[in-house]
């Protein structure tokens, strides 16, 4: 693959937060860090001349459409959504991914917070966390290219679209005001309780472990820390999972999270 340094600098000058990538793995630590400067990008691409490019979803989010294993057809899901809400998925900057999917880019709103929503629709993820990212054109993966399908400007998402995305979110906390005690439990509360109380009985241990690890990684807990917390939860279980089964489940969830972050 050719050196993409000029593209990386151009993205940075356009206001994006750029990351150098190998396959779908960032080559630097970046969580909660400021965007790379053009000088930093130049140094990194000298160090990694064949790095691909990802953009952090800081001031924009992505509707990530794909055909997943298990028969989830994101394109069908999006068409069904358009049939119900014809005015919400407005024309915007869109790219084709190396895996045959599509990603639609929308600017975040100032008046409404959007929550990341993995599995918003069957085969459709919403990538929106400030520490998430998507690989972008003209990067390549396994010999296939990411390509822009248009050069439209990125438009601001309609408020109603944000509201529908935030509804029925599997991982994000409920919209609760924390300026006073609400008495309600959030999804983060349930993660803490799972760590403390264990993974439940034999029939639910794997599902609870999957939810725990997925919730931790979604919240950008470092994988090593997430693994340690999973081990604590397992040790607090009356009939713990064998180490091999725990490791297999953790590895599967981690790989899935990496795929979803990479686009």
C-alpha positions as protocol buffer text, in pm:
chain_id: "A"
residue {
  index: 1
  type: UNK
  ca { x: 0 y: 0 z: 0 }
}
residue {
  index: 2
  type: UNK
  ca { x: 127 y: 349 z: -79 }
}
residue {
  index: 3
  type: UNK
  ca { x: 225 y: 604 z: 185 }
}
residue {
  index: 4
  type: UNK
  ca { x: -87 y: 799 z: 290 }
}
residue {
  index: 5
  type: UNK
  ca { x: 82 y: 1080 z: 480 }
}
residue {
  index: 6
  type: UNK
  ca { x: -56 y: 1355 z: 252 }
}
residue {
  index: 7
  type: UNK
  ca { x: -409 y: 1225 z: 300 }
}
residue {
  index: 8
  type: UNK
  ca { x: -357 y: 1207 z: 677 }
}
residue {
  index: 9
  type: UNK
  ca { x: -238 y: 1568 z: 689 }
}
residue {
  index: 10
  type: UNK
  ca { x: -529 y: 1679 z: 470 }
}
residue {
  index: 11
  type: UNK
  ca { x: -778 y: 1513 z: 706 }
}
residue {
  index: 12
  type: UNK
  ca { x: -614 y: 1683 z: 1004 }
}
residue {
  index: 13
  type: UNK
  ca { x: -626 y: 2025 z: 835 }
}
residue {
  index: 14
  type: UNK
  ca { x: -995 y: 1966 z: 765 }
}
residue {
  index: 15
  type: UNK
  ca { x: -1055 y: 1936 z: 1140 }
}
residue {
  index: 16
  type: UNK
  ca { x: -1050 y: 1560 z: 1192 }
}
residue {
  index: 17
  type: UNK
  ca { x: -862 y: 1370 z: 1463 }
}
residue {
  index: 18
  type: UNK
  ca { x: -635 y: 1130 z: 1272 }
}
residue {
  index: 19
  type: UNK
  ca { x: -498 y: 792 z: 1384 }
}
residue {
  index: 20
  type: UNK
  ca { x: -233 y: 574 z: 1215 }
}
residue {
  index: 21
  type: UNK
  ca { x: -356 y: 217 z: 1181 }
}
residue {
  index: 22
  type: UNK
  ca { x: -232 y: -133 z: 1105 }
}
residue {
  index: 23
  type: UNK
  ca { x: -527 y: -334 z: 978 }
}
residue {
  index: 24
  type: UNK
  ca { x: -788 y: -222 z: 1234 }
}
residue {
  index: 25
  type: UNK
  ca { x: -547 y: -165 z: 1522 }
}
residue {
  index: 26
  type: UNK
  ca { x: -431 y: 186 z: 1623 }
}
residue {
  index: 27
  type: UNK
  ca { x: -55 y: 218 z: 1630 }
}
residue {
  index: 28
  type: UNK
  ca { x: -60 y: 468 z: 1917 }
}
residue {
  index: 29
  type: UNK
  ca { x: -244 y: 521 z: 2244 }
}
residue {
  index: 30
  type: UNK
  ca { x: -501 y: 793 z: 2186 }
}
residue {
  index: 31
  type: UNK
  ca { x: -789 y: 767 z: 2436 }
}
residue {
  index: 32
  type: UNK
  ca { x: -881 y: 1112 z: 2573 }
}
residue {
  index: 33
  type: UNK
  ca { x: -577 y: 1266 z: 2402 }
}
residue {
  index: 34
  type: UNK
  ca { x: -586 y: 1582 z: 2186 }
}
residue {
  index: 35
  type: UNK
  ca { x: -584 y: 1542 z: 1806 }
}
residue {
  index: 36
  type: UNK
  ca { x: -248 y: 1481 z: 1644 }
}
residue {
  index: 37
  type: UNK
  ca { x: -78 y: 1787 z: 1498 }
}
residue {
  index: 38
  type: UNK
  ca { x: 56 y: 1786 z: 1143 }
}
residue {
  index: 39
  type: UNK
  ca { x: 410 y: 1760 z: 1281 }
}
residue {
  index: 40
  type: UNK
  ca { x: 315 y: 1458 z: 1490 }
}
residue {
  index: 41
  type: UNK
  ca { x: 145 y: 1299 z: 1190 }
}
residue {
  index: 42
  type: UNK
  ca { x: 458 y: 1353 z: 980 }
}
residue {
  index: 43
  type: UNK
  ca { x: 676 y: 1183 z: 1243 }
}
residue {
  index: 44
  type: UNK
  ca { x: 437 y: 892 z: 1285 }
}
residue {
  index: 45
  type: UNK
  ca { x: 409 y: 824 z: 912 }
}
residue {
  index: 46
  type: UNK
  ca { x: 788 y: 827 z: 885 }
}
residue {
  index: 47
  type: UNK
  ca { x: 789 y: 563 z: 1155 }
}
residue {
  index: 48
  type: UNK
  ca { x: 497 y: 371 z: 1001 }
}
residue {
  index: 49
  type: UNK
  ca { x: 513 y: 456 z: 628 }
}
residue {
  index: 50
  type: UNK
  ca { x: 242 y: 210 z: 526 }
}
residue {
  index: 51
  type: UNK
  ca { x: -7 y: 294 z: 799 }
}
residue {
  index: 52
  type: UNK
  ca { x: -370 y: 330 z: 700 }
}
residue {
  index: 53
  type: UNK
  ca { x: -588 y: 614 z: 831 }
}
residue {
  index: 54
  type: UNK
  ca { x: -868 y: 624 z: 1086 }
}
residue {
  index: 55
  type: UNK
  ca { x: -1068 y: 922 z: 1211 }
}
residue {
  index: 56
  type: UNK
  ca { x: -1187 y: 947 z: 1569 }
}
residue {
  index: 57
  type: UNK
  ca { x: -1560 y: 1004 z: 1607 }
}
residue {
  index: 58
  type: UNK
  ca { x: -1520 y: 1321 z: 1811 }
}
residue {
  index: 59
  type: UNK
  ca { x: -1737 y: 1582 z: 1639 }
}
residue {
  index: 60
  type: UNK
  ca { x: -1917 y: 1339 z: 1407 }
}
residue {
  index: 61
  type: UNK
  ca { x: -2076 y: 996 z: 1425 }
}
residue {
  index: 62
  type: UNK
  ca { x: -2113 y: 716 z: 1174 }
}
residue {
  index: 63
  type: UNK
  ca { x: -2406 y: 497 z: 1073 }
}
residue {
  index: 64
  type: UNK
  ca { x: -2216 y: 176 z: 998 }
}
residue {
  index: 65
  type: UNK
  ca { x: -2407 y: -55 z: 763 }
}
residue {
  index: 66
  type: UNK
  ca { x: -2289 y: -410 z: 706 }
}
residue {
  index: 67
  type: UNK
  ca { x: -2389 y: -768 z: 640 }
}
residue {
  index: 68
  type: UNK
  ca { x: -2292 y: -954 z: 957 }
}
residue {
  index: 69
  type: UNK
  ca { x: -2257 y: -1320 z: 1025 }
}
residue {
  index: 70
  type: UNK
  ca { x: -2584 y: -1480 z: 1126 }
}
residue {
  index: 71
  type: UNK
  ca { x: -2791 y: -1329 z: 847 }
}
residue {
  index: 72
  type: UNK
  ca { x: -2805 y: -970 z: 971 }
}
residue {
  index: 73
  type: UNK
  ca { x: -2844 y: -755 z: 660 }
}
residue {
  index: 74
  type: UNK
  ca { x: -2774 y: -393 z: 747 }
}
residue {
  index: 75
  type: UNK
  ca { x: -2874 y: -270 z: 403 }
}
residue {
  index: 76
  type: UNK
  ca { x: -3217 y: -427 z: 442 }
}
residue {
  index: 77
  type: UNK
  ca { x: -3249 y: -277 z: 790 }
}
residue {
  index: 78
  type: UNK
  ca { x: -3162 y: 71 z: 663 }
}
residue {
  index: 79
  type: UNK
  ca { x: -3411 y: 44 z: 377 }
}
residue {
  index: 80
  type: UNK
  ca { x: -3684 y: -56 z: 621 }
}
residue {
  index: 81
  type: UNK
  ca { x: -3589 y: 239 z: 844 }
}
residue {
  index: 82
  type: UNK
  ca { x: -3604 y: 475 z: 544 }
}
residue {
  index: 83
  type: UNK
  ca { x: -3948 y: 345 z: 455 }
}
residue {
  index: 84
  type: UNK
  ca { x: -4071 y: 439 z: 803 }
}
residue {
  index: 85
  type: UNK
  ca { x: -3869 y: 762 z: 836 }
}
residue {
  index: 86
  type: UNK
  ca { x: -3800 y: 890 z: 483 }
}
residue {
  index: 87
  type: UNK
  ca { x: -3668 y: 1231 z: 593 }
}
residue {
  index: 88
  type: UNK
  ca { x: -3422 y: 1135 z: 867 }
}
residue {
  index: 89
  type: UNK
  ca { x: -3127 y: 973 z: 689 }
}
residue {
  index: 90
  type: UNK
  ca { x: -3045 y: 1282 z: 487 }
}
residue {
  index: 91
  type: UNK
  ca { x: -2779 y: 1279 z: 214 }
}
residue {
  index: 92
  type: UNK
  ca { x: -2433 y: 1316 z: 361 }
}
residue {
  index: 93
  type: UNK
  ca { x: -2072 y: 1208 z: 312 }
}
residue {
  index: 94
  type: UNK
  ca { x: -2068 y: 830 z: 259 }
}
residue {
  index: 95
  type: UNK
  ca { x: -1797 y: 571 z: 201 }
}
residue {
  index: 96
  type: UNK
  ca { x: -1784 y: 206 z: 100 }
}
residue {
  index: 97
  type: UNK
  ca { x: -1581 y: -5 z: 342 }
}
residue {
  index: 98
  type: UNK
  ca { x: -1325 y: -268 z: 251 }
}
residue {
  index: 99
  type: UNK
  ca { x: -1563 y: -532 z: 386 }
}
residue {
  index: 100
  type: UNK
  ca { x: -1847 y: -443 z: 150 }
}
residue {
  index: 101
  type: UNK
  ca { x: -2041 y: -224 z: 390 }
}
residue {
  index: 102
  type: UNK
  ca { x: -2123 y: 146 z: 391 }
}
residue {
  index: 103
  type: UNK
  ca { x: -2070 y: 424 z: 643 }
}
residue {
  index: 104
  type: UNK
  ca { x: -2271 y: 746 z: 653 }
}
residue {
  index: 105
  type: UNK
  ca { x: -2109 y: 1039 z: 834 }
}
residue {
  index: 106
  type: UNK
  ca { x: -2315 y: 1292 z: 1034 }
}
residue {
  index: 107
  type: UNK
  ca { x: -2212 y: 1587 z: 1248 }
}
residue {
  index: 108
  type: UNK
  ca { x: -2308 y: 1564 z: 1613 }
}
residue {
  index: 109
  type: UNK
  ca { x: -2560 y: 1814 z: 1744 }
}
residue {
  index: 110
  type: UNK
  ca { x: -2491 y: 2075 z: 2011 }
}
residue {
  index: 111
  type: UNK
  ca { x: -2837 y: 2041 z: 2164 }
}
residue {
  index: 112
  type: UNK
  ca { x: -2859 y: 1660 z: 2190 }
}
residue {
  index: 113
  type: UNK
  ca { x: -2600 y: 1404 z: 2302 }
}
residue {
  index: 114
  type: UNK
  ca { x: -2578 y: 1093 z: 2088 }
}
residue {
  index: 115
  type: UNK
  ca { x: -2490 y: 763 z: 2253 }
}
residue {
  index: 116
  type: UNK
  ca { x: -2291 y: 497 z: 2076 }
}
residue {
  index: 117
  type: UNK
  ca { x: -2526 y: 211 z: 1987 }
}
residue {
  index: 118
  type: UNK
  ca { x: -2378 y: -118 z: 1872 }
}
residue {
  index: 119
  type: UNK
  ca { x: -2660 y: -317 z: 1718 }
}
residue {
  index: 120
  type: UNK
  ca { x: -2896 y: -22 z: 1676 }
}
residue {
  index: 121
  type: UNK
  ca { x: -3061 y: -215 z: 1392 }
}
residue {
  index: 122
  type: UNK
  ca { x: -2978 y: -565 z: 1268 }
}
residue {
  index: 123
  type: UNK
  ca { x: -2647 y: -521 z: 1086 }
}
residue {
  index: 124
  type: UNK
  ca { x: -2628 y: -148 z: 1169 }
}
residue {
  index: 125
  type: UNK
  ca { x: -2403 y: 6 z: 1437 }
}
residue {
  index: 126
  type: UNK
  ca { x: -2376 y: 367 z: 1552 }
}
residue {
  index: 127
  type: UNK
  ca { x: -2015 y: 466 z: 1618 }
}
residue {
  index: 128
  type: UNK
  ca { x: -2017 y: 786 z: 1818 }
}
residue {
  index: 129
  type: UNK
  ca { x: -1791 y: 765 z: 2124 }
}
residue {
  index: 130
  type: UNK
  ca { x: -1511 y: 1023 z: 2130 }
}
residue {
  index: 131
  type: UNK
  ca { x: -1258 y: 740 z: 2165 }
}
residue {
  index: 132
  type: UNK
  ca { x: -1402 y: 531 z: 1885 }
}
residue {
  index: 133
  type: UNK
  ca { x: -1280 y: 556 z: 1525 }
}
residue {
  index: 134
  type: UNK
  ca { x: -1346 y: 446 z: 1168 }
}
residue {
  index: 135
  type: UNK
  ca { x: -1094 y: 358 z: 898 }
}
residue {
  index: 136
  type: UNK
  ca { x: -1134 y: 584 z: 596 }
}
residue {
  index: 137
  type: UNK
  ca { x: -1042 y: 608 z: 227 }
}
residue {
  index: 138
  type: UNK
  ca { x: -801 y: 560 z: 63 }
}
residue {
  index: 139
  type: UNK
  ca { x: -693 y: 301 z: 319 }
}
residue {
  index: 140
  type: UNK
  ca { x: -687 y: -67 z: 224 }
}
residue {
  index: 141
  type: UNK
  ca { x: -748 y: -389 z: 414 }
}
residue {
  index: 142
  type: UNK
  ca { x: -673 y: -736 z: 279 }
}
residue {
  index: 143
  type: UNK
  ca { x: -618 y: -586 z: -65 }
}
residue {
  index: 144
  type: UNK
  ca { x: -958 y: -411 z: -71 }
}
residue {
  index: 145
  type: UNK
  ca { x: -1005 y: -37 z: -58 }
}
residue {
  index: 146
  type: UNK
  ca { x: -1218 y: 203 z: 138 }
}
residue {
  index: 147
  type: UNK
  ca { x: -1367 y: 445 z: -117 }
}
residue {
  index: 148
  type: UNK
  ca { x: -1575 y: 762 z: -90 }
}
residue {
  index: 149
  type: UNK
  ca { x: -1907 y: 714 z: -268 }
}
residue {
  index: 150
  type: UNK
  ca { x: -1963 y: 1088 z: -287 }
}
residue {
  index: 151
  type: UNK
  ca { x: -1801 y: 1415 z: -187 }
}
residue {
  index: 152
  type: UNK
  ca { x: -2106 y: 1564 z: -17 }
}
residue {
  index: 153
  type: UNK
  ca { x: -2046 y: 1775 z: 293 }
}
residue {
  index: 154
  type: UNK
  ca { x: -2111 y: 1610 z: 628 }
}
residue {
  index: 155
  type: UNK
  ca { x: -2453 y: 1731 z: 738 }
}
residue {
  index: 156
  type: UNK
  ca { x: -2583 y: 1772 z: 1092 }
}
residue {
  index: 157
  type: UNK
  ca { x: -2806 y: 1484 z: 1197 }
}
residue {
  index: 158
  type: UNK
  ca { x: -3178 y: 1559 z: 1251 }
}
residue {
  index: 159
  type: UNK
  ca { x: -3268 y: 1569 z: 1618 }
}
residue {
  index: 160
  type: UNK
  ca { x: -3534 y: 1301 z: 1571 }
}
residue {
  index: 161
  type: UNK
  ca { x: -3271 y: 1065 z: 1427 }
}
residue {
  index: 162
  type: UNK
  ca { x: -3058 y: 1111 z: 1740 }
}
residue {
  index: 163
  type: UNK
  ca { x: -3358 y: 1037 z: 1960 }
}
residue {
  index: 164
  type: UNK
  ca { x: -3431 y: 714 z: 1773 }
}
residue {
  index: 165
  type: UNK
  ca { x: -3068 y: 607 z: 1791 }
}
residue {
  index: 166
  type: UNK
  ca { x: -3053 y: 666 z: 2165 }
}
residue {
  index: 167
  type: UNK
  ca { x: -3367 y: 465 z: 2221 }
}
residue {
  index: 168
  type: UNK
  ca { x: -3315 y: 100 z: 2321 }
}
residue {
  index: 169
  type: UNK
  ca { x: -2939 y: 133 z: 2352 }
}
residue {
  index: 170
  type: UNK
  ca { x: -2785 y: -195 z: 2470 }
}
residue {
  index: 171
  type: UNK
  ca { x: -2478 y: -48 z: 2641 }
}
residue {
  index: 172
  type: UNK
  ca { x: -2512 y: 324 z: 2710 }
}
residue {
  index: 173
  type: UNK
  ca { x: -2647 y: 442 z: 3041 }
}
residue {
  index: 174
  type: UNK
  ca { x: -3007 y: 554 z: 3064 }
}
residue {
  index: 175
  type: UNK
  ca { x: -3066 y: 929 z: 3024 }
}
residue {
  index: 176
  type: UNK
  ca { x: -3075 y: 1011 z: 3394 }
}
residue {
  index: 177
  type: UNK
  ca { x: -3014 y: 1343 z: 3557 }
}
residue {
  index: 178
  type: UNK
  ca { x: -2742 y: 1307 z: 3821 }
}
residue {
  index: 179
  type: UNK
  ca { x: -2796 y: 1642 z: 3989 }
}
residue {
  index: 180
  type: UNK
  ca { x: -3022 y: 1467 z: 4237 }
}
residue {
  index: 181
  type: UNK
  ca { x: -3067 y: 1109 z: 4349 }
}
residue {
  index: 182
  type: UNK
  ca { x: -3305 y: 933 z: 4110 }
}
residue {
  index: 183
  type: UNK
  ca { x: -3330 y: 592 z: 4273 }
}
residue {
  index: 184
  type: UNK
  ca { x: -3285 y: 430 z: 3934 }
}
residue {
  index: 185
  type: UNK
  ca { x: -3015 y: 182 z: 3835 }
}
residue {
  index: 186
  type: UNK
  ca { x: -2812 y: 244 z: 3522 }
}
residue {
  index: 187
  type: UNK
  ca { x: -2639 y: -12 z: 3306 }
}
residue {
  index: 188
  type: UNK
  ca { x: -2312 y: 86 z: 3468 }
}
residue {
  index: 189
  type: UNK
  ca { x: -2469 y: 0 z: 3805 }
}
residue {
  index: 190
  type: UNK
  ca { x: -2546 y: -348 z: 3674 }
}
residue {
  index: 191
  type: UNK
  ca { x: -2186 y: -394 z: 3561 }
}
residue {
  index: 192
  type: UNK
  ca { x: -2061 y: -319 z: 3912 }
}
residue {
  index: 193
  type: UNK
  ca { x: -2317 y: -553 z: 4062 }
}
residue {
  index: 194
  type: UNK
  ca { x: -2216 y: -833 z: 3825 }
}
residue {
  index: 195
  type: UNK
  ca { x: -1852 y: -795 z: 3930 }
}
residue {
  index: 196
  type: UNK
  ca { x: -1952 y: -805 z: 4296 }
}
residue {
  index: 197
  type: UNK
  ca { x: -2220 y: -1074 z: 4285 }
}
residue {
  index: 198
  type: UNK
  ca { x: -2083 y: -1303 z: 4014 }
}
residue {
  index: 199
  type: UNK
  ca { x: -2209 y: -1433 z: 3683 }
}
residue {
  index: 200
  type: UNK
  ca { x: -2517 y: -1617 z: 3807 }
}
residue {
  index: 201
  type: UNK
  ca { x: -2617 y: -1978 z: 3756 }
}
residue {
  index: 202
  type: UNK
  ca { x: -2493 y: -2227 z: 3497 }
}
residue {
  index: 203
  type: UNK
  ca { x: -2750 y: -2129 z: 3237 }
}
residue {
  index: 204
  type: UNK
  ca { x: -2665 y: -1760 z: 3237 }
}
residue {
  index: 205
  type: UNK
  ca { x: -2292 y: -1745 z: 3312 }
}
residue {
  index: 206
  type: UNK
  ca { x: -2168 y: -1709 z: 2953 }
}
residue {
  index: 207
  type: UNK
  ca { x: -2432 y: -1454 z: 2857 }
}
residue {
  index: 208
  type: UNK
  ca { x: -2361 y: -1248 z: 3169 }
}
residue {
  index: 209
  type: UNK
  ca { x: -1987 y: -1267 z: 3106 }
}
residue {
  index: 210
  type: UNK
  ca { x: -2039 y: -1153 z: 2746 }
}
residue {
  index: 211
  type: UNK
  ca { x: -2253 y: -858 z: 2860 }
}
residue {
  index: 212
  type: UNK
  ca { x: -2001 y: -766 z: 3130 }
}
residue {
  index: 213
  type: UNK
  ca { x: -1697 y: -771 z: 2901 }
}
residue {
  index: 214
  type: UNK
  ca { x: -1885 y: -597 z: 2619 }
}
residue {
  index: 215
  type: UNK
  ca { x: -2005 y: -324 z: 2855 }
}
residue {
  index: 216
  type: UNK
  ca { x: -1657 y: -267 z: 2996 }
}
residue {
  index: 217
  type: UNK
  ca { x: -1484 y: -250 z: 2657 }
}
residue {
  index: 218
  type: UNK
  ca { x: -1760 y: -25 z: 2524 }
}
residue {
  index: 219
  type: UNK
  ca { x: -1679 y: 217 z: 2806 }
}
residue {
  index: 220
  type: UNK
  ca { x: -1313 y: 211 z: 2697 }
}
residue {
  index: 221
  type: UNK
  ca { x: -1187 y: 11 z: 2995 }
}
residue {
  index: 222
  type: UNK
  ca { x: -843 y: -116 z: 2894 }
}
residue {
  index: 223
  type: UNK
  ca { x: -860 y: -484 z: 2783 }
}
residue {
  index: 224
  type: UNK
  ca { x: -621 y: -596 z: 3058 }
}
residue {
  index: 225
  type: UNK
  ca { x: -835 y: -426 z: 3323 }
}
residue {
  index: 226
  type: UNK
  ca { x: -1155 y: -564 z: 3169 }
}
residue {
  index: 227
  type: UNK
  ca { x: -1006 y: -913 z: 3182 }
}
residue {
  index: 228
  type: UNK
  ca { x: -909 y: -872 z: 3548 }
}
residue {
  index: 229
  type: UNK
  ca { x: -1260 y: -753 z: 3634 }
}
residue {
  index: 230
  type: UNK
  ca { x: -1410 y: -1049 z: 3446 }
}
residue {
  index: 231
  type: UNK
  ca { x: -1189 y: -1282 z: 3651 }
}
residue {
  index: 232
  type: UNK
  ca { x: -1310 y: -1117 z: 3972 }
}
residue {
  index: 233
  type: UNK
  ca { x: -1673 y: -1161 z: 3865 }
}
residue {
  index: 234
  type: UNK
  ca { x: -1604 y: -1524 z: 3780 }
}
residue {
  index: 235
  type: UNK
  ca { x: -1436 y: -1585 z: 4117 }
}
residue {
  index: 236
  type: UNK
  ca { x: -1746 y: -1441 z: 4287 }
}
residue {
  index: 237
  type: UNK
  ca { x: -1966 y: -1693 z: 4103 }
}
residue {
  index: 238
  type: UNK
  ca { x: -2090 y: -1994 z: 4300 }
}
residue {
  index: 239
  type: UNK
  ca { x: -1993 y: -2232 z: 4018 }
}
residue {
  index: 240
  type: UNK
  ca { x: -1723 y: -2041 z: 3824 }
}
residue {
  index: 241
  type: UNK
  ca { x: -1652 y: -2093 z: 3456 }
}
residue {
  index: 242
  type: UNK
  ca { x: -1336 y: -2290 z: 3375 }
}
residue {
  index: 243
  type: UNK
  ca { x: -1043 y: -2064 z: 3287 }
}
residue {
  index: 244
  type: UNK
  ca { x: -1037 y: -2191 z: 2930 }
}
residue {
  index: 245
  type: UNK
  ca { x: -1405 y: -2106 z: 2878 }
}
residue {
  index: 246
  type: UNK
  ca { x: -1362 y: -1760 z: 3034 }
}
residue {
  index: 247
  type: UNK
  ca { x: -1059 y: -1688 z: 2814 }
}
residue {
  index: 248
  type: UNK
  ca { x: -1241 y: -1804 z: 2499 }
}
residue {
  index: 249
  type: UNK
  ca { x: -1544 y: -1588 z: 2573 }
}
residue {
  index: 250
  type: UNK
  ca { x: -1332 y: -1284 z: 2659 }
}
residue {
  index: 251
  type: UNK
  ca { x: -1125 y: -1321 z: 2342 }
}
residue {
  index: 252
  type: UNK
  ca { x: -1440 y: -1352 z: 2129 }
}
residue {
  index: 253
  type: UNK
  ca { x: -1597 y: -1036 z: 2275 }
}
residue {
  index: 254
  type: UNK
  ca { x: -1271 y: -842 z: 2242 }
}
residue {
  index: 255
  type: UNK
  ca { x: -1230 y: -939 z: 1875 }
}
residue {
  index: 256
  type: UNK
  ca { x: -1590 y: -838 z: 1806 }
}
residue {
  index: 257
  type: UNK
  ca { x: -1532 y: -499 z: 1968 }
}
residue {
  index: 258
  type: UNK
  ca { x: -1217 y: -447 z: 1761 }
}
residue {
  index: 259
  type: UNK
  ca { x: -1405 y: -528 z: 1440 }
}
residue {
  index: 260
  type: UNK
  ca { x: -1685 y: -289 z: 1524 }
}
residue {
  index: 261
  type: UNK
  ca { x: -1448 y: -6 z: 1610 }
}
residue {
  index: 262
  type: UNK
  ca { x: -1248 y: -50 z: 1294 }
}
residue {
  index: 263
  type: UNK
  ca { x: -1537 y: -22 z: 1045 }
}
